[in-house]
Amino acid sequence: MPEIIGFEEGERCLTWAGLIPALEAGHRLPRAEIGDTFLYRDPDTLLSRAAWIDGLGIAVKSATIFPGNPADGKPVVNGGVSLYSDRDGTLEAIVDFHLVTKWKTAGDSLLAATKLARPDSREILIVGAGTVAHSLYEAYSSAFPGAHFTVWNRSAAGAERLASAFPQVAVASDLEAAVRAADIVTSATMSTEPLIRGDWLRPGQHVDLIGAYRPDMREADDAALGRARIFVDSRATTLGHIGELKIPLEAGAIAEADVVADYYDLAGGAFARRSEDEITLFKNGGGAHLDLMTCAHILEAWRAGG
């Protein structure tokens, strides 16, 4: 029988320090085969994302997006992840959608930060105050103990809610000043217009961009990309699909050669900061292969925990 892993039970088995090596190990295996499908019944959507990594297994992550759910007190997004054996294709586990998404999304950014941010980073700015922002606080505080966190959000009430959940977090009212003061800027918004300006950045910073996932969305302007060394989790799932890079690539503001490395370059050493003064910028695309790596780690941790 497959394992059924719920959110709360899964959370008890996981640590950020345990997930990061699992994501690195997944990128030492052959490149993933990835496929996405969409089904629509206006205004509702079914998104299925599948990934197969030889030597690791198969995952199908299905998400239902029903915008009318909040009227009935239900979340907009629901779903689950099915994990299949690489050996014989049997169903090994069904894992809570929100558990996999939380740990995949923040873990993706945290892996990049451990390679690209200065280890002595002490001022961390979170841009946005939604569910992902809560996960980012948990993840970054695990890797940068003693860091001081600030949150900026378009709605001050949203920022205050995050700060009340984590008393160590201060609220910023001026985004420009907050960006200038930060060692790490991690952004998870739904913006279609750049929020983070290149002329606000200073040497030595690390910028982590998470929110944009559609071709019309981006969080940083061309100047920010031009000043930074650019990294992505996967060239295949970011360059031609997400506005953060697709728009400036098509406009000629940057070239594909400006993207220094993705996670499949970790083993060769290219995915790394070169100097204390350079600005590094990472685009978190969160492809289905990362869901598979995360889900396989969750199952391993679940079994190890009894």
Residue frames relative to the residue before (quaternion, step in Angstrom):
aa qw qx qy qz dx dy dz
M 1.0000 0.0000 0.0000 0.0000 0.00 0.00 0.00
P 0.4725 -0.6681 0.4796 0.3168 3.61 -0.95 0.74
E 0.5142 -0.6029 0.5080 0.3377 3.53 -1.26 0.49
I 0.1853 -0.7371 0.6370 0.1287 3.59 -1.14 0.69
I 0.0395 -0.8338 0.5492 -0.0395 3.58 -0.36 1.25
G 0.2074 -0.7976 0.5606 0.0806 3.55 -0.53 1.23
F 0.7222 -0.4639 0.2914 0.4224 3.54 -1.30 0.26
E 0.7364 0.4361 -0.2636 0.4451 3.59 0.57 -1.11
E 0.6515 0.5069 -0.3248 0.4616 3.59 0.96 -0.80
G 0.6629 0.5109 -0.3007 0.4573 3.58 0.99 -0.83
E 0.6126 0.5751 -0.3434 0.4196 3.56 0.99 -0.86
R 0.6637 0.5359 -0.3125 0.4180 3.58 0.94 -0.86
C 0.6874 0.4933 -0.2775 0.4552 3.60 1.18 -0.46
L 0.7187 0.5139 -0.2190 0.4139 3.58 1.21 -0.50
T 0.0351 -0.7424 0.6673 0.0476 3.50 -1.33 0.57
W 0.5619 -0.5932 0.4472 0.3638 3.55 -1.15 0.56
A 0.6311 0.5407 -0.3315 0.4467 3.58 1.04 -0.73
G 0.6651 0.4887 -0.3034 0.4761 3.58 1.15 -0.53
L 0.6560 0.5391 -0.3125 0.4258 3.57 1.05 -0.75
I 0.6387 0.5803 -0.3437 0.3704 3.59 0.86 -0.94
P 0.6761 0.4599 -0.3216 0.4775 3.68 0.81 -0.79
A 0.6154 0.5468 -0.3531 0.4445 3.59 1.08 -0.62
L 0.6508 0.4950 -0.3173 0.4804 3.59 1.01 -0.74
E 0.6277 0.5201 -0.3360 0.4719 3.58 1.01 -0.73
A 0.6653 0.5108 -0.3040 0.4518 3.57 0.90 -0.94
G 0.6293 0.5509 -0.3342 0.4345 3.58 1.02 -0.76
H 0.6918 0.4674 -0.2754 0.4766 3.58 1.10 -0.64
R 0.5808 0.5321 -0.3947 0.4730 3.59 1.25 0.11
L 0.5741 0.5544 -0.3735 0.4728 3.58 1.31 -0.09
P 0.6949 -0.4399 0.3286 0.4643 3.62 -1.22 0.13
R 0.6218 -0.5559 0.3988 0.3811 3.56 -1.16 0.63
A 0.5188 -0.6685 0.4538 0.2795 3.52 -1.06 0.84
E 0.3219 -0.6416 0.6504 0.2486 3.50 -1.36 0.46
I 0.0650 -0.8247 0.5608 -0.0325 3.58 -0.74 1.09
G 0.0751 0.7884 -0.6094 0.0362 3.56 -1.09 0.73
D 0.1414 -0.7826 0.6033 0.0606 3.58 -1.00 0.88
T 0.0357 -0.7750 0.6295 0.0428 3.56 -1.13 0.67
F 0.1640 -0.7703 0.6116 0.0752 3.56 -1.19 0.71
L 0.0447 -0.7480 0.6612 0.0368 3.52 -1.14 0.79
Y 0.1552 -0.8231 0.5453 0.0325 3.57 -0.94 0.93
R 0.0755 0.7062 -0.7040 0.0072 3.51 -1.32 0.65
D 0.3743 -0.7939 0.4242 0.2228 3.49 0.18 1.38
P 0.6021 -0.2687 -0.7515 0.0240 1.59 -1.59 1.98
D 0.4966 0.6969 -0.3968 0.3320 3.59 1.27 0.23
T 0.1550 -0.7963 0.5828 0.0471 3.56 -1.21 0.65
L 0.1328 -0.7210 0.6690 0.1219 3.52 -1.26 0.62
L 0.0566 -0.7803 0.6228 -0.0037 3.55 -0.73 1.13
S 0.0377 -0.7783 0.6267 0.0097 3.55 -0.85 1.01
R 0.0850 -0.7850 0.6136 0.0073 3.54 -0.82 1.08
A 0.0676 -0.8155 0.5747 -0.0061 3.57 -0.70 1.09
A 0.0002 0.7806 -0.6249 0.0061 3.55 -1.16 0.70
W 0.0856 -0.7633 0.6396 0.0298 3.55 -1.13 0.77
I 0.0234 -0.7757 0.6304 -0.0166 3.55 -0.76 1.10
D 0.4251 -0.7100 0.5055 0.2443 3.55 -0.63 1.15
G 0.7814 0.2714 -0.2301 0.5127 3.56 -0.67 1.13
L 0.7392 0.3590 -0.2216 0.5249 3.60 1.24 -0.23
G 0.5969 -0.5723 0.3754 0.4188 3.59 0.83 -0.90
I 0.4877 -0.6268 0.5342 0.2896 3.50 -1.40 -0.31
A 0.0147 -0.7824 0.6224 0.0138 3.57 -1.03 0.79
V 0.0844 -0.7439 0.6602 0.0611 3.52 -1.17 0.75
K 0.1027 -0.7969 0.5952 0.0076 3.55 -0.59 1.22
S 0.0777 -0.8125 0.5777 0.0011 3.56 -0.51 1.21
A 0.0681 -0.7935 0.6047 -0.0026 3.54 -0.86 1.04
T 0.1566 -0.7519 0.6321 0.1023 3.56 -0.98 0.89
I 0.1210 -0.7845 0.6073 0.0334 3.55 -0.87 1.02
F 0.0468 0.7989 -0.5899 0.1073 3.56 -0.35 1.31
P 0.2803 -0.8211 0.4701 0.1623 3.62 0.03 1.27
G 0.6669 0.5227 -0.3183 0.4250 3.62 1.11 -0.49
N 0.4473 0.7421 -0.4286 0.2559 3.59 1.22 -0.20
P 0.6210 0.5680 -0.3797 0.3842 3.66 0.86 -0.77
A 0.5840 0.5846 -0.3773 0.4181 3.62 1.10 -0.55
D 0.7261 0.3638 -0.2169 0.5416 3.57 1.24 -0.49
G 0.5664 -0.6300 0.3694 0.3818 3.56 1.26 0.30
K 0.5629 0.5862 -0.3835 0.4387 3.57 1.19 0.52
P 0.5515 -0.6192 0.4310 0.3559 3.63 -1.09 0.57
V 0.5841 -0.5947 0.4345 0.3412 3.55 -1.18 0.67
V 0.7916 0.2642 -0.1110 0.5396 3.57 0.88 -1.01
N 0.0646 0.7639 -0.6394 0.0587 3.53 -0.98 0.94
G 0.2286 0.7926 -0.5468 0.1430 3.57 -1.21 0.10
G 0.2120 -0.7565 0.6000 0.1510 3.51 -1.34 -0.29
V 0.3092 -0.7250 0.5837 0.1954 3.55 -1.32 0.27
S 0.1735 -0.7657 0.6141 0.0805 3.54 -0.88 1.03
L 0.1402 -0.7949 0.5890 0.0402 3.56 -0.78 1.09
Y 0.1266 -0.8140 0.5667 0.0176 3.56 -0.73 1.13
S 0.5709 -0.6154 0.4361 0.3244 3.55 -1.15 0.72
D 0.4390 -0.6785 0.5251 0.2667 3.55 -1.01 0.82
R 0.6348 0.5703 -0.3196 0.4119 3.58 1.15 -0.63
D 0.8501 0.0278 0.0398 0.5245 3.58 0.74 -1.04
G 0.5426 -0.6736 0.3766 0.3317 3.60 1.25 0.18
T 0.4512 0.6865 -0.4636 0.3320 3.58 1.20 0.18
L 0.5399 -0.6211 0.4645 0.3270 3.55 -1.19 0.62
E 0.1989 -0.8151 0.5382 0.0794 3.58 -0.60 1.17
A 0.8191 -0.0664 0.0913 0.5625 3.58 0.96 -0.80
I 0.1686 -0.6998 0.6777 0.1502 3.50 -1.37 0.47
V 0.0882 -0.8362 0.5403 -0.0321 3.54 -0.48 1.26
D 0.5892 -0.5985 0.4205 0.3433 3.56 -1.01 0.84
F 0.5359 -0.6606 0.4394 0.2888 3.55 -0.87 1.06
H 0.7112 0.4716 -0.2751 0.4428 3.57 0.78 -1.03
L 0.5968 0.5546 -0.3596 0.4548 3.60 1.12 -0.58
V 0.6860 0.4724 -0.2868 0.4732 3.58 0.82 -0.98
T 0.6706 0.5131 -0.3095 0.4373 3.58 0.89 -0.94
K 0.6340 0.5381 -0.3351 0.4428 3.59 0.92 -0.87
W 0.7567 0.4097 -0.2276 0.4559 3.56 0.63 -1.13
K 0.6182 0.5329 -0.3493 0.4602 3.60 1.07 -0.64
T 0.7085 0.4889 -0.2832 0.4230 3.57 0.75 -1.08
A 0.7276 0.4042 -0.2514 0.4940 3.60 0.73 -0.98
G 0.6327 0.5389 -0.3360 0.4431 3.59 1.04 -0.70
D 0.5844 0.5765 -0.3480 0.4527 3.57 1.11 -0.73
S 0.7087 0.4423 -0.2553 0.4867 3.57 0.85 -0.99
L 0.6479 0.5319 -0.3290 0.4348 3.57 0.99 -0.78
L 0.6066 0.5405 -0.3581 0.4600 3.59 1.00 -0.73
A 0.6610 0.4990 -0.3120 0.4655 3.60 0.90 -0.88
A 0.6664 0.5151 -0.3111 0.4401 3.58 0.90 -0.89
T 0.6376 0.5233 -0.3412 0.4507 3.61 1.02 -0.67
K 0.7072 0.4309 -0.2583 0.4974 3.59 1.20 -0.45
L 0.8004 0.3567 -0.1360 0.4621 3.57 1.00 -0.84
A 0.6650 0.4812 -0.3206 0.4727 3.62 1.03 -0.63
R 0.5501 -0.5848 0.4670 0.3706 3.56 -1.16 0.52
P 0.5168 -0.6685 0.4300 0.3181 3.63 -0.82 0.90
D 0.6918 0.4686 -0.2825 0.4712 3.59 1.16 -0.52
S 0.3044 0.7672 -0.5098 0.2426 3.61 1.22 0.35
R 0.0536 -0.8325 0.5511 -0.0198 3.57 -0.76 1.06
E 0.7214 0.3407 -0.2351 0.5553 3.62 1.22 -0.29
I 0.0039 -0.8161 0.5745 -0.0634 3.57 -0.47 1.26
L 0.1599 -0.7874 0.5932 0.0509 3.54 -0.77 1.14
I 0.1580 -0.7480 0.6387 0.0870 3.56 -0.94 0.97
V 0.1529 -0.7751 0.6094 0.0673 3.58 -0.74 1.10
G 0.7142 0.2883 -0.2718 0.5770 3.54 -0.48 1.27
A 0.1523 -0.8233 0.5451 0.0427 3.57 -1.06 0.69
G 0.3946 0.7341 -0.4686 0.2929 3.57 1.14 0.58
T 0.8080 -0.2606 0.2007 0.4889 3.55 -1.28 -0.40
V 0.6565 0.5148 -0.3210 0.4482 3.59 0.91 -0.88
A 0.6134 0.5628 -0.3544 0.4259 3.60 1.01 -0.73
H 0.6206 0.5325 -0.3418 0.4631 3.59 1.03 -0.74
S 0.6645 0.4966 -0.2978 0.4724 3.58 0.95 -0.88
L 0.6351 0.5327 -0.3333 0.4491 3.58 1.01 -0.78
Y 0.6187 0.5269 -0.3549 0.4623 3.58 0.99 -0.73
E 0.6610 0.5059 -0.3127 0.4575 3.60 0.86 -0.92
A 0.6955 0.4892 -0.2825 0.4441 3.58 0.84 -1.00
Y 0.7175 0.4536 -0.2689 0.4552 3.59 0.73 -1.04
S 0.6463 0.5161 -0.3428 0.4455 3.61 0.98 -0.69
S 0.6107 0.5501 -0.3584 0.4427 3.60 1.16 -0.47
A 0.7480 0.4008 -0.2095 0.4858 3.60 1.03 -0.77
F 0.7593 0.2525 -0.1485 0.5810 3.59 1.22 -0.47
P 0.0642 -0.8354 0.5454 0.0215 3.58 0.51 1.18
G 0.7738 0.3134 -0.2524 0.4892 3.54 -0.97 0.87
A 0.4880 0.6645 -0.4428 0.3524 3.59 1.22 -0.08
H 0.3599 -0.6993 0.5772 0.2198 3.54 -1.23 0.61
F 0.1932 -0.8099 0.5495 0.0691 3.59 -0.77 1.07
T 0.0650 -0.7538 0.6532 0.0296 3.50 -1.21 0.79
V 0.1548 -0.7795 0.5989 0.0987 3.58 -1.10 0.67
W 0.0765 -0.7463 0.6585 0.0591 3.53 -1.15 0.76
N 0.0398 0.7856 -0.6152 0.0534 3.55 -1.02 0.84
R 0.6021 -0.5597 0.4121 0.3929 3.60 -1.09 0.62
S 0.7310 0.3034 -0.1840 0.5828 3.54 1.06 -0.81
A 0.4072 -0.7217 0.5039 0.2440 3.57 -0.62 1.12
A 0.6010 0.5721 -0.3624 0.4245 3.59 1.08 -0.66
G 0.6353 0.5257 -0.3249 0.4632 3.58 1.04 -0.76
A 0.6492 0.5074 -0.3132 0.4722 3.56 0.96 -0.84
E 0.6477 0.5211 -0.3147 0.4581 3.57 0.98 -0.82
R 0.6287 0.5339 -0.3392 0.4524 3.60 1.04 -0.73
L 0.6538 0.4907 -0.3213 0.4781 3.59 0.96 -0.81
A 0.6634 0.5090 -0.3079 0.4538 3.57 0.92 -0.89
S 0.6456 0.5072 -0.3357 0.4617 3.60 1.05 -0.61
A 0.6323 0.5184 -0.3296 0.4721 3.58 1.18 -0.55
F 0.7762 0.1579 -0.0730 0.6060 3.56 1.13 -0.71
P 0.2810 -0.8201 0.4706 0.1643 3.61 0.04 1.24
Q 0.6029 0.5701 -0.3630 0.4239 3.61 1.21 -0.34
V 0.6247 0.5534 -0.3258 0.4442 3.60 1.29 -0.21
A 0.2334 -0.7604 0.5929 0.1253 3.57 -0.91 0.99
V 0.3960 -0.7088 0.5361 0.2308 3.57 -1.20 0.53
A 0.2065 -0.7704 0.5943 0.1036 3.56 -0.93 0.98
S 0.2659 -0.7654 0.5639 0.1596 3.58 -1.00 0.78
D 0.7306 0.3521 -0.1888 0.5538 3.59 1.23 -0.53
L 0.3249 -0.7826 0.4953 0.1912 3.61 -0.29 1.23
E 0.6388 0.5331 -0.3447 0.4347 3.60 0.87 -0.83
A 0.6789 0.4821 -0.2964 0.4677 3.59 0.81 -0.95
A 0.6553 0.5188 -0.3156 0.4492 3.58 1.00 -0.81
V 0.6423 0.5063 -0.3233 0.4761 3.59 1.01 -0.78
R 0.6602 0.5183 -0.3154 0.4428 3.59 0.88 -0.90
A 0.7112 0.4729 -0.2585 0.4515 3.59 1.04 -0.74
A 0.6325 0.5950 -0.3186 0.3799 3.60 1.20 -0.47
D 0.3851 -0.6614 0.5897 0.2578 3.53 -1.28 0.53
I 0.7655 0.1202 -0.0534 0.6299 3.55 1.16 -0.77
V 0.0995 -0.7561 0.6447 0.0529 3.56 -0.99 0.92
T 0.0050 -0.7936 0.6079 -0.0254 3.59 -0.61 1.12
S 0.0873 -0.8476 0.5223 -0.0337 3.55 -0.51 1.23
A 0.0510 0.7840 -0.6138 0.0773 3.56 -0.85 1.06
T 0.2629 0.7560 -0.5423 0.2555 3.55 0.23 1.33
M 0.4630 -0.6497 0.5211 0.3034 3.55 -1.34 0.07
S 0.2843 0.8209 -0.4625 0.1773 3.58 1.19 0.47
T 0.2401 -0.7411 0.6067 0.1582 3.53 -1.17 0.68
E 0.6973 0.3468 -0.2513 0.5747 3.57 1.32 -0.06
P 0.5655 -0.6327 0.3975 0.3493 3.62 -0.87 0.88
L 0.2515 -0.7613 0.5858 0.1182 3.52 -1.02 0.93
I 0.7432 0.3805 -0.1887 0.5170 3.57 1.02 -0.86
R 0.2080 -0.8166 0.5353 0.0576 3.55 -0.60 1.22
G 0.5425 -0.6592 0.4238 0.3025 3.54 -0.93 0.91
D 0.6768 0.4948 -0.3165 0.4438 3.59 1.00 -0.68
W 0.5757 0.5517 -0.3901 0.4605 3.60 1.28 0.08
L 0.6129 0.6010 -0.3462 0.3786 3.59 1.16 -0.51
R 0.1647 -0.7716 0.6070 0.0951 3.54 -1.25 0.53
P 0.6766 -0.5089 0.3331 0.4150 3.59 -1.17 0.48
G 0.7875 0.3523 -0.2636 0.4317 3.53 -1.12 0.77
Q 0.5578 0.6290 -0.3949 0.3706 3.59 1.22 -0.19
H 0.2123 -0.7152 0.6421 0.1764 3.51 -1.40 0.32
V 0.1413 -0.7860 0.6007 0.0390 3.57 -0.87 1.05
D 0.1133 -0.7966 0.5937 -0.0089 3.55 -0.76 1.16
L 0.0765 -0.8281 0.5552 -0.0154 3.59 -0.43 1.26
I 0.0767 -0.8440 0.5299 -0.0325 3.56 -0.53 1.23
G 0.6823 0.5999 -0.3026 0.2882 3.53 0.81 -1.07
A 0.6782 0.5078 -0.3218 0.4227 3.61 0.83 -0.90
Y 0.0625 0.8029 -0.5907 0.0500 3.57 -0.87 0.98
R 0.6734 0.4368 -0.2953 0.5182 3.59 1.29 -0.16
P 0.6557 -0.5350 0.3557 0.3966 3.61 -1.22 0.35
D 0.7141 0.4373 -0.2594 0.4812 3.62 1.19 -0.43
M 0.6314 0.5590 -0.3241 0.4287 3.59 1.24 0.08
R 0.1719 0.7583 -0.6232 0.0840 3.55 -1.16 0.70
E 0.3127 -0.7726 0.5347 0.1390 3.56 -1.21 0.63
A 0.7638 0.2670 -0.1646 0.5641 3.63 1.19 -0.36
D 0.4557 -0.7119 0.4659 0.2615 3.56 -1.04 0.73
D 0.7304 -0.4289 0.3036 0.4364 3.56 -1.34 0.14
A 0.6283 0.5519 -0.3422 0.4284 3.58 1.01 -0.77
A 0.6319 0.5253 -0.3342 0.4615 3.59 1.03 -0.74
L 0.6580 0.4949 -0.3070 0.4774 3.57 0.96 -0.85
G 0.6687 0.5253 -0.2987 0.4332 3.56 1.00 -0.84
R 0.6965 0.4709 -0.2718 0.4684 3.60 1.10 -0.64
A 0.7263 0.4604 -0.2223 0.4594 3.56 1.17 -0.52
R 0.4137 -0.5826 0.6108 0.3411 3.49 -1.44 0.14
I 0.2675 -0.8190 0.4998 0.0889 3.55 -0.62 1.23
F 0.0308 -0.7737 0.6325 -0.0184 3.53 -1.01 0.96
V 0.1122 -0.7750 0.6180 0.0695 3.58 -1.20 0.55
D 0.5482 -0.5837 0.4549 0.3898 3.58 -1.21 0.29
S 0.7928 -0.0540 0.0506 0.6050 3.60 1.06 -0.74
R 0.4270 -0.6905 0.5175 0.2702 3.57 -0.75 0.99
A 0.6560 0.5636 -0.3139 0.3916 3.58 0.95 -0.91
T 0.7785 0.3482 -0.1801 0.4902 3.60 1.02 -0.71
T 0.7084 0.4472 -0.2728 0.4730 3.62 1.22 0.05
L 0.7010 0.5356 -0.3197 0.3459 3.60 0.62 -1.08
G 0.8073 0.2879 -0.1498 0.4929 3.57 0.83 -0.90
H 0.7044 0.5020 -0.2314 0.4452 3.55 1.27 -0.07
I 0.7777 0.3191 -0.1496 0.5206 3.60 1.00 -0.77
G 0.5475 -0.6785 0.3895 0.2969 3.55 -0.80 1.05
E 0.5224 0.6608 -0.4080 0.3520 3.58 1.12 -0.62
L 0.7868 0.2074 -0.1087 0.5711 3.58 1.04 -0.80
K 0.5933 0.5979 -0.3648 0.3968 3.60 1.04 -0.71
I 0.6782 0.5028 -0.3010 0.4433 3.59 0.85 -0.95
P 0.7239 0.4099 -0.2837 0.4768 3.67 0.69 -0.90
L 0.5891 0.5534 -0.3770 0.4522 3.62 1.13 -0.49
E 0.6943 0.4704 -0.2801 0.4672 3.57 0.88 -0.93
A 0.6785 0.4785 -0.2866 0.4781 3.58 1.14 -0.61
G 0.4811 -0.6809 0.4250 0.3526 3.59 1.26 -0.26
A 0.3995 0.7216 -0.4788 0.3009 3.59 1.23 0.24
I 0.7606 0.0530 -0.0522 0.6449 3.57 1.22 -0.59
A 0.3175 -0.7125 0.5863 0.2185 3.55 -1.33 0.23
E 0.6520 -0.5136 0.3668 0.4202 3.58 -1.19 0.41
A 0.6127 0.5682 -0.3431 0.4290 3.58 1.11 -0.64
D 0.5921 0.5775 -0.3633 0.4288 3.59 1.23 -0.35
V 0.5838 0.5231 -0.3807 0.4905 3.59 1.25 -0.23
V 0.3478 -0.8073 0.4435 0.1749 3.53 -0.22 1.36
A 0.8049 -0.1465 0.1775 0.5469 3.59 0.77 -1.01
D 0.1713 -0.7153 0.6495 0.1929 3.49 -1.39 0.21
Y 0.7603 -0.4188 0.2364 0.4367 3.59 -1.28 0.07
Y 0.6016 0.5481 -0.3785 0.4408 3.59 1.14 -0.36
D 0.6317 0.4977 -0.3339 0.4917 3.60 1.31 -0.02
L 0.3711 0.7523 -0.4788 0.2590 3.60 1.25 0.06
A 0.6797 0.5166 -0.3059 0.4214 3.57 0.82 -0.99
G 0.7022 0.4685 -0.2702 0.4631 3.59 1.06 -0.68
G 0.5423 -0.6673 0.3741 0.3475 3.58 1.27 -0.06
A 0.4982 0.6802 -0.4290 0.3240 3.61 1.22 -0.01
F 0.6567 0.4821 -0.3109 0.4896 3.58 1.17 -0.55
A 0.4825 0.6488 -0.4242 0.4079 3.56 0.34 1.28
R 0.5082 -0.5914 0.5321 0.3299 3.53 -1.31 0.46
R 0.3163 -0.7700 0.5271 0.1708 3.60 -0.96 0.86
S 0.8191 0.0434 0.0205 0.5717 3.57 1.03 -0.72
E 0.6454 -0.5296 0.3927 0.3857 3.55 -1.30 0.33
D 0.7440 0.4691 -0.2242 0.4198 3.56 1.02 -0.81
E 0.5761 0.6119 -0.4057 0.3594 3.61 1.07 -0.42
I 0.3797 -0.6678 0.5887 0.2516 3.53 -1.30 0.49
T 0.1262 -0.7823 0.6061 0.0686 3.58 -0.83 0.98
L 0.0880 -0.7846 0.6134 0.0206 3.56 -1.09 0.81
F 0.0976 -0.8082 0.5807 0.0006 3.55 -0.81 1.09
K 0.1775 -0.7595 0.6158 0.1111 3.56 -0.99 0.90
N 0.2414 -0.7581 0.6004 0.0807 3.51 -0.69 1.25
G 0.0997 -0.8243 0.5566 0.0280 3.59 -0.39 1.23
G 0.2642 -0.8384 0.4505 0.1557 3.55 1.28 -0.41
G 0.1184 0.8408 -0.5194 0.0960 3.60 0.88 0.89
A 0.6997 -0.4932 0.3322 0.3960 3.54 -1.34 0.34
H 0.5775 0.5846 -0.3867 0.4185 3.61 1.12 -0.51
L 0.6417 0.5071 -0.3194 0.4786 3.58 1.13 -0.63
D 0.5796 0.5429 -0.3667 0.4846 3.59 1.17 -0.55
L 0.6500 0.5166 -0.3116 0.4622 3.58 0.95 -0.86
M 0.6652 0.4988 -0.3077 0.4627 3.60 0.84 -0.92
T 0.6689 0.4974 -0.2931 0.4683 3.56 0.97 -0.90
C 0.6660 0.5092 -0.3021 0.4537 3.56 0.91 -0.93
A 0.6407 0.5141 -0.3245 0.4690 3.60 0.98 -0.78
H 0.6466 0.5033 -0.3160 0.4782 3.59 1.04 -0.75
I 0.6238 0.5327 -0.3431 0.4577 3.59 0.99 -0.78
L 0.6615 0.4982 -0.3146 0.4640 3.60 0.90 -0.87
E 0.6414 0.5175 -0.3236 0.4650 3.60 0.97 -0.84
A 0.6784 0.4783 -0.2957 0.4728 3.60 0.89 -0.93
W 0.6151 0.5541 -0.3328 0.4515 3.59 1.05 -0.76
R 0.6903 0.4669 -0.2811 0.4759 3.56 0.87 -0.95
A 0.6449 0.5211 -0.3246 0.4551 3.58 1.00 -0.77
G 0.6990 0.4704 -0.2659 0.4684 3.57 1.14 -0.67
G 0.5388 -0.6577 0.3873 0.3565 3.55 1.26 0.09
